[in-house]
Amino acid sequence: MSLLAWVSLIVFLAAFVFISTEKINKTIVALLGASFFIFMGIIDPEGAFSVIDWNVIFLLVSMMVIINITKTTGLFEFVAIKTAKAVRGDPVKILVMLSIVTALFSSILDNVTTVLILSPVAILIATQLGISPAPFIISMAIASNIGGTATLIGDPPNIMIGSAANLDFIDFLINLGPVIILVLIVMCILTALLFHKQLKASNEAKARIMDMEEKRALTDKPLMLKCIVVLVLVIAGFLTHNLLNVEASTVAMGGAALLLLLTRKKDIEPFLRDAEWGTIFFFVGLFILVGGVEKEGWISKAASFIMNVTDGNIRFTSVILVWVSGILSAVVDNIPYVATMIPMVQQISGTVGTAAAEPLWWALALGACLGGNGTLIGASANVVSAGIATRSGYPITFKDFTKYGALITVISLFMCTGYVLIRYF
């Protein structure tokens, strides 16, 4: 290997460490690393532009715009309060129902947005019940990562995998939906059992929940109805985009543009400004970093190593991917991890064939997304949820989260291992 190849590997690994530990803002790290690669000639400007997956970029931006408009209507808060009242203010049932609602929202929104919107409502409900919101916050964070695993748009790693492997919304639903439903059921049962002693409330407290007026959460009913219609149309577009012969990003972009039109506002800057541009530029830098090490041949070497270790056995490789992805994603950011693994799986796919390698994609998605529940720092949704709780006066420590998250993660990975072996082999 050339000196430049070794430099690319060292810089990439250093960037990976800084991104995972977040000692420096991950967007800054990714962009600095990408700039260094271009400056050193590891990848030329044209090559850098070509390795960026624009389908992922436009899908993320478009969904962010749709979500930013929808959340201004109060729809999500309305659903959360309505859910709490539907179970008559019973804390254990509220915990289960909020977990399910969070998982459902996370399957069509991104995890961080979901917990940002619902966590304050959960804290309000817990305060009215006179109990700590920690069980609600921890369960909802875990549920957001589980729900996000089920669909193409639920979690950024899935968007990346879907674009790279040409897998659509229906592919994710059919292949990951069944096991995610099972994992969610088990998670709800476990959290109810683990937290039930902390979820005791008086009849007076339950009555306060029943007195909450969910309609007050709705700030713009006409716009809310428009948002619901557009979301339904976008999801229908995701389900049929292969038949329509358009990319999922095109569907999302059309939905975002339509909803911006329907807001009837000349000033759309607030909706665009609130998009997570740091995340978008992080992806841009990350794609260039991975493209650089792939160009220098490191991805091919890693793929060959895995094939040699497993002797080309896709069943064994799938099991390894579930567990390695799950364990690593509990301690490092799963986005750069998946970005690194995608070209590796593509290399293996080129060796054994696309159809034979398909279980590897599902193993990667399951391990990387569900592994985020393993620790407090395993997923952005966990960190954001704990931050909201802490600012509200209910701190959730690394130990508090991890003792529940790690247990659920291990059980989830065992379930996914069994599912992958039974379903694909």
Buried (B, 14 or more C-beta within 10 A) or exposed (E): EEEEBEBBBEBBEEBBEBBBBEEEEBBBBBBBBBEBBBEEEBBEEEBBBEBBBBBBBBBBBBBBBBBBBBBBBBBBBBBBBBBBBEBEBBBBBBBBBBBBBBBBBBBBBBBBBBBBBBBBBBBBBBBBBBBBBBBBBBBBBBBBBBBBBBBBBBBBBBBBBBBBBEBBBBBBBEBBBEBBEBBBEBBBEBBBEBBEEEBEBEEEBBEBBEEBEBEEBBEBEEBBEBBEEBBEBBBEBBBBBBEEEBBBBBBBBBBBBBBBEBBEEEEBEEBBEBBBEEBBBBBBBBBBBBBBBBBBBBBBBBBBEBBEEBEBBBEEBBBBBBBBBBBBBBEBBBBBBBBBBBBBBBBBBEEBEEEBBBBBBBBBBBBBBBBBBBBBBBBBBBBBBBBBBEEBEBEBEEEBBBEBBBBBBBBBBEBBBEBBBEEBE
